[in-house]
Amino acid sequence: MPAALYLGDEATAAGFRQAGVATVATSADGAQDAFAQACRDASLVIVSASFAARLPEAVLARARMSAGHFVAVIPDLNGETALPDVAARIYAELGLETS
C-alpha cells in the first residue's frame, strides 16, 4: 500500500514519481474507479484540480470527509481548472456571504 498516490496530468505525475510518490494514469472514463481505488490503497491521495473536476462533487466530498485517508486537491499544471473557493463556501455555510 503506497503512503501517497497522485492522480492527474502526466507531467506533474513525473515530478511526483521523482519524489517517490506512486502515480496512476487514467482516462476520463476511468476517473471515478481510479479515485475509489486510490482512496482504498493510499493514506494520502493527491489529485489535480482538473482530475477532481471529472469526479462527481458528492464522491469527492465524501472522500475528503473520510477518516481513513487524506485527499488533497492541488492546482493543475496549466491552471485551466480553478480550485474550489473554500473560504467562500465556509462563509456561505455560516450565513456570512459577501458580495
N, C-alpha and C positions, 0 to 999 in steps of 0.2 A: 504494500500500500504506500503510494507516494505521500509525502508530507504535504506537498504543494503541487497543484496542477493548473496549467494555463490553457484557456480556450480562447482562440482569437486568430488574428491575422498571422500569416507565416513569418513575416519579418520580425515581428515582436516575439513570436514563439522562438525564433532562433536565438534571440537575446536571452530569453528565459532559460533555454536549454544550456547556454553558456554558463549560467549561474546555477545549474544543477536542478532546475525545476522541470518536472515532466510536462509534456505538452501533448495536445490532441488536435489533429487537423480533422475538420468535419465539413460536410456540405451543409447548405441551408436546410435541406430536408432532414438531416440527422441532428440538428442542433439540440432539440429537446431531449433526445435519447442520450446524446453525448454529455449534456449537462447533468442529467439524472445519474448517469454512471459516474461522472466526476464527483458528484456530491456523496455518492456511496463509497468511493475509493479514497478520497483525499480529505485531510483535515482543513486545508486551505485551498479554495477554488478561486482562481483569478480569471475574470472574463473581461474582454474588451467591451467597450460601450456598444460597438456595432454588433458583436455577438449577443450581448444582452438584449438588444433591440429585436432580435429574432425570436426571443422567448416570450411566451405569454406572461403578462405582468404578474398574474397570480402565482405562477410557478416560481418566478424569481423572488417575489416577496416571501413566499412560504419557505424557500431555501435560505433566504437571508435571516429568517427568524429561527431557524433550526439550531438546536444546541449542539448537534453532532459535528458541525463544521462551520467555517467562516467563509463567506462569499464576498469577494471584493470586486467591484466594477471599476475598471481603470479607463482612462481616455484611449480611444483607438488611435492608430498610427497617423492617420490623415486628419483627425479631428472632425470627421464628417458627421459623427453621431454625438449629440450633446449628452453629457452626463445628467442624471436626474438632479433636479434642484431640491435637495433635501431640506435646506433651510426654508424655502417657500412652502414645502409640504408640511413641515412642523408648524409653521405659523398658521397655515390653514386649519390644521387639526386643532390648534389651540384657539381658533377664532380670532386670530390677530392678523388677518390678511391685510397686506399693504398694497397700495397701487403704485 
